[in-house]
C-alpha cells in the first residue's frame, strides 16, 4: 500500500523548478532578444525565431519532467504552427503560432489533463493568469522579507496609479501640464518609457513558458496512513499582491486620481471654462475620448480580479463602498468620453467609426453598471458574462436593423457648412461612398455643391438602386428608399412652375 501511494504521489507531484534567479536571468535574456528582433523593426521571420527560442528555453528548464512521446508530439505541433508564420506573418498565422505553442506546452508538461474540458480549463488559466505571474514570483528572490512585503503591498497600487496618470495626461492637457512640472525629460534622456513597457510586456509573456505552473487535481487515496500529505500549492498570485490591504490602498489612490480627473472635466468640459492656450475643444474632445475608455476598461478588469466571488476583499465593509465609488467615477468618465466625442462630431461630422465608438462607450458604461450589480447581488462572474452577452446581442440585433448609411448622410448634410452655415464643409467623397441610401442627402447637396464627380456617383447609385428593386435583390430598406426618392421627385415636380 505504501509503495502504491508513493507511486501515485510521485506521478502527481508539482513540476519541480530550478532556481528562480536563473529563470529571471533567462527571462531577461529572452526580453533582450525580443528587443533586438522586434523593437522598432518590421516583424516577419523574427517572430518565428523568437517562438523557436521560447520553445527551446521551455524545454531546457523543464526537461526533467518531459515524457519523450509527449514532447515529440508537442514538437510536431510547434513545427506545424511555425509553417504558416514562415509562409507569411498575418493575424491568422500569428494566432496559429501562439495556439500551437501553448498546446504543445500543455501536452509536454501537464500529462494529467486527459479530456477536452480539463485541457481547455488549463489553457484558459495559463492564458489569463500566466502573464501576471512574473513580478510576484520574481520577488521570491528576496524571500519576501518584511521590506519586500511592504513593497509588494504598494507595488500594484503604484504601478496602476502610474498607468492611470499616464492615460489621464494623454486625455487632459491640464494634467499633462502638471506632469510636465515633474520634468520627466531628465529621466527620459536615459530611459525610453516605451522601451521599458516593451520589456515589461515581454517578461510577462515569456515567464509562463519558463516557470511552468499547472493547477493539479487532488488525488483521492483510501486507507493510506503512512504517507505524508503533499504540500499545498502556493496561490497563483500571493496575498501580498492582491490581498485586502493591497486592494484597499489601490482603491484609495484610484479614487483620488479619478476625482481629480472628474473635477477637471467638470470645469473644462461640462462648465466650458476656457482651455489652456493652443488647445481647442475639438482637439480636447478627440484627444481624450479613447484614453478615457481604455482607463475605464482597465478599471473594470481590476474590479473583477480584486472583487472575485467569495474572495476576502468582497466581504470587506470598507472596500465595497470604495469599489462602488470608483465604478461610479468610471461611469462618469465614460459619460465625459461620450460628450467629448459628441463635441468632435459636431465639428468633424459623423462616420461609421464614430458611431461604433458611441455604441462601444455605451456598452462599457453598461458593463460597469453590471459589475456593481454583480457585487451588490452576490452573483457569480458567469452571471456577469451572461448579462453582458445578452446586452451585446440586443445591441447587435438593433444595429442590424439600423440604416446607418442614410443616418450618417442626412446628419452630415444637415450639419455641413453648406446647409447650416457652421461646421466643416461636406466630405463629398465620403458622402458618395455611403451607397444608394445616401441618395436623398446627395440630391439635397447637389444644388449647394456643384460637383461633376458627385453627379457621376449619384448616377451610379441610381442604377444600383434600380437593380436592388428587382425581385431577386429586393429588400425592405431598398423599397423604403425608393418610396422616399419617388416622394422627393414628386415634390420637386410640384414645386416647379408650369411651363
N, C-alpha and C positions, 0 to 999 in steps of 0.2 A: 504493500500500500504506500509505503514511504517513497519507494523508487518511482511508482506511478505518479504520485503527486509532484515529486521533484521534476519528472519529465514534463508534466503539464505546466508547472510554474516556469520552467526554463523556456518552453515554447512560447509562452505569452509574456515574457519579460519585456519591459520597455526597451526600445532601441538604445544601446549604450552610445554615449557620445564621448569624443575626445575632448580635450580641454577647451574651454570657452575662449581663452586668449588666442589660441591658434586659429580657431574658427573666425573670430573677429578680424584677425590679421588677413586671412584669406578672403573674407568678405570685402575688406578694404582693397585688396588686390583686384578682385573682380570689379569693384566700383571704378578703380583706376583704369582697368581695361575698357569698361563701358565708356568712360570719359574719352579715352583715346579713339574708340570706334565710332561713337555717336555724337558727342557734344560738338555742335556747330558743323556737323558733316551730314551729307546725304546718306541715307540708310539703305542698304541693299544686302550684299553678301556679308556685311559686317554683322548683321543680326544672326545669320546662320553661324558664323564663327563664335559669337557670344553664346548662343544656345549650346553649341558643342562644348565650350569651356564650362558652362554651368553643369552639363551632364557629366563631364569628366570629374569635376571637383566633387559633385554629389556622390559619385561612385567611389572616389578616393576616400572620403571621410566616412563612408558607411559600408565599406567593403566587407566588414566582419559579419554583417547581417544579411548579406546578399545571397540568395539562392541562385545557382548558375542558370537553371532553366528559366526562372522568372526574370533574372537580369538579362538573359538573351532575348526574351520576349519584349522587355522594356526597351532594349537597344534597337530592336527591329521597329518598334513603334516610333521611337525618336527619329530613326532614319527615314521612315515614311513621312513623318511630319516635316522633315527638312526639305524634302523634294520640292513641294510647291513654293517654298520660300526661295530656294535656289533658282527655280524657273522664273519667278517674278514675285517681288515682295509687294503685296497689297493687303487690304484689310482681311480678306478671306484667308490668304496663306499665312498671315500673322496669327490669326485665331487658331488655325490648324496646328501651327507650330507650338503655340503655348499649350493647347489642349494635349498634344502629344507628349510634351514634357511632363505635365502633371500626372497624366495617366500612367506613363512609364515609371515615374517615381512611385506612384501608388502600388503598382504591380510588383516592383522590385523590392520595396522596403516595408510593405504592410501586408504580409501574407494572410493575416487573419480575416481580412474582408473577403467575403465569399459571394454574396449576392449583389444584384444591381443596386438595391436600396442602401446597403452598407457602403458600397463604393461611392455612390453619389453623395451620401452624407459625409464621408471622409473628404472627398474633393471639395465639397461646399465649405467645410471647416477650414481646409487648407487655404482656399482662395480668400475667404472672408477674414480669417484671423491671422494667417501667416505673415502678411506684410506688417502687422502691428507688433510682432514679437521681438524685433531686433533690439530696440532700445531697452526694454525691460530685461531681456536675457543677457544683453551685453554688459549690463551693470552688475551681473554676477561676478565679474572680475574683481569687484571690490568687496564681495561677500556681504553686501547690503549692511554695512556698518550703520551706526546711528547717523553719521554725517550723510552718507549716501541715501539713507532712508528719508532724511529730511529733504534732500534734493529731489528724490522721487516724488514726494508729496507735492512739490511745486513745479516739477518738470512739465507735466501735462498742462496745468493752468498757464504757465509762462509761454509754452510753445504755441498753444491755441490762441492765447491773447495776442501774441505777436502776429499770427496769421490774420486774425480779425482786424488788428490795427492796419496791416498792410492792405487788406481789402477795403477798409474804410478810407484809407488815404487815396486809393485808386478811385473811389466813388465820390469823395468830398474834398474840394480844394482847400477848405479851411483846415481840415485835419492834416492834409498834405503839408500845409504851411507849418503847422505845429511840429510835425515830424521833421521837417527840414531844419527846424531850430536846433535839433539834436546834432546837426552836422554829420550825418552818416557818411558823407563822402570821404572823411578821414579813414573810415574802415573799408569802404568800397574801393579805395585805391589799392588795397592789398587783397581783398576778398571779393569775389563776384557772387552776389546773392543768388542769381540763377544757377550758378555752378554748384553752390552749396546745396541748393534744393535738389539739383540733379543727383548729386552724390547721395543725399539722404534718401531719395526715391530708389536709387539703385541698391543701396544697402538693405532697404526694407524688402525689395523684391528678391534679392539673391539669398537672403538669410534663411528662408524656409527650406531652400534646396540644400543648404549646408548643415543646418542644425535641425534635423528632421524630427518632428514630434507628431505622432498619430494618437488619437484617443483610443485606449484599449478597452475591449469588452471585459466585463467582470467574469471570472471563471468560477463556476459553482462546483465545489467538490463535496463529497459526502464522507463522513466518518474519518476525516484526516485531522489528527490532533497533534501530530509530531512534526509539523512543518510550520515555519514562521510565515506570518501573513506578509504579502508583498507590500512594500511602502506605497502609499497613495501617490498618484502623480501630482506634481505641482500644477496649479491652475495656469491656464494659458497666459493670462495677464495677472501678475502679482497684485495683491490687495493694495500695496503701497501706491500703485499707479492708477488704479481705478476704484479705490475704496471710497467710503463715505467722506472721509477727510479730504481726499483729493477732489471729489466732486463738489463738495461744499466750497472749497477755495476757488474752484473753477467758476462756479455759478456766481459767486460774489464779484469776481473780476469781470466776468462776461456781462453781468447786468450793469455794472458801472460803465463799461465801454459802450454797450448798446444804448444806454441812457444818454451818453454824450452825443452819439450819432443821431438819436431821435430828437434831442433838443435842437441840434443844428439844422436838421431837416425841418423842424417846426418853424425855425426862424427864417431860413432862406427859401425853402420850397413851399411851405404852406403859408408863411407870413409874408412872402415876397419882399423881404428886406434886400437891399442892394447887395449884389455879389461882389467878391473881390475883383480888382481890376483885371482886365484881359480874360474875363470869364463870362460867357453869355449863358442865358438859361437853356438854350438848345444844347450847348456843349456840356453844361452841368447835368442836364437830363440824360443825354446819350451816354455820358461817361459813367454815370452812377448806377444805371438800372441793372446791368448784368453782374457787376461785382457784388451788389447787394443780394441778388438772387443766389449767387454762389455762397455768400455768407449764411443765408437762411438755410440752404441745403446742408452746409457743414454743421450748423447748429442743430438741425433735425437729427443728423447722424449721431451727434454727441448725446443728445437726449435719449435716443433709442438704446445706445450702448450703456449709458450711465443708469438709466431707469429701466433696466431689464426686469421682466416679471419675477417676483419673489426675491429680488436682489435686496441687499441691505439698504441701498440708497432709496429704493421705492417706499420703504416703510418709515423713512425718517420724516418726522413732523416739521423739520426745519428745511429740508431740501425740497420737499414738494412745493411749498409756496414760491420758492426761488425759481423752480422749473416753470411753474405757471407764469410767473412774471416775465421770465426770459422768453418763453414761447410767445407771450403776448407782444413783447417788443419785436420779436421776429415777424409776427403778423403785421405790425405797424410798419416794419421795414419793407415788407412786400408791398404794402399799400403805397409807400413812398416810391417804390420802384415802378409801380403802375402809373402813378402820377408823373414821374419823370418821363416814362415812355410816351404818355399822352401828350406832354408838352413837346416832345420831339416830333411826334406825328403831326401835331398842329402846324409845324413849320416845314417838315420834310416829307409830308404825305404818308400814305398808308401803303404797305407792301404785305406780301404773304408772310414773310419772316416776322414782321412786327405784329401781325395778328397772332401768329404762333406764340410770340413772346407774351402777349396778353393772356392767352389761354394757359400757357405754362405757368405764369405767375399766379393765376387764379388757382391752378392745381396745387402749387406749392403752398399757398395760403390755406387751402382746404386740408392738405396733408398735415400741416402744423396743427390745425384745429383738431384733427382726428387723433394726433398724438396726445393732446391734452385729454381728449375723451377716453383714450385707452388707459391713461394713467388714472384718471378720476373714477372710471368704471371698473378698474382692475381687470381689464381684458388682456388677452394674450397678443403677442406680435402677429400670430396668424389672423386674428380678428382685424388688426390694423392693416395688414396686407390685403385682406379680402375687401375691406371697406374702400381702400384706395383703388383697387382693381375695379370695383363696381363704379366708383366715381369716374375713373378713366374711361370705362366702357361707355357710360352715359354720355360723357363729353365727346368721345369719338363718334358715337352714333349721331349726336346733334350736328357735329361738324360735317358728317356725310350728307346731311340734309341742307346745309347752308350753301347759298350761292355766293361764294367769296369773290369770284371774278366780277360779278355785277356790283357787289357791295364796294369793293376796292375802287372800281372805275367810277361809280357815282360819287363816292366820297372825295376822290382826288379831283374830279372835275369841279364839284361844288366848292371845294376849299382852295382851288387854284387861284393864282393872281389874276388870270384872265376872266374869271367869273366873279370872285369875291373882292378883288382888288387888294388882297393881302396874301401873305404866304409866298411860297415858291411858285415858279412857273410850272405848268404841267409837263411831266415827262411823257411826251407822246410815244416814244419807243416802248416804254413800259406799259402805257395805256393800250397800245395796239396789240401787244403780245399777251394780253389777258384773254384773248379769244373772242368768239362771237358774242358772248354775254356782255362784252363791253360796247356793243354797237350803239345802244341808246346814248351812252356817255360820249362816244365818238361823234355821233350826229350832233350832239349839243355843242361839242368843242369845235367842230369844223368851221362854222361861221366866224368864230372868235380867233382861231389859229389856222389860217390857210396853210396847208402843207401838202405838197404833192405826194410825199411818202404816206402820210396819214390817209389820204384819199385812196391810194393803192391798197393799203392794209384794209380799209373799210370794204372795198370791193371784194377782196379775198374772203373776208369774214361773211359777207352777204352770200357768197357762193357756198361757203361751208355750212351756213345756216340752212340754205336751200337743200343741201344734201342731208342734213340732220333731220329734216322734216319728212324724208321718205320713210315708209312704214318699217323698213328693216332697222333704220338708225334712230327711230323716233324715241324721244324721251320727254317726260312731262316738263322738265326745265326748258327744253328747247321749244316746246309748244307754248309755254308761258311767254318766252322771249318773242316768239312770232306774233302773239297777240299784242304784246307791247309795241313791237315795231309797226304793226298794222295800225294801232291806235295813234302812234306818233305821225305816221304818214297821213292818216285821215285828218288829224288836227292841223297839220301843215297845209293840206289842200283846202281846208275850210277857211284858214286864215288868209289865203291869198285872194286878192281882189279878182272879181270876174273880168275876163278879157272882153 
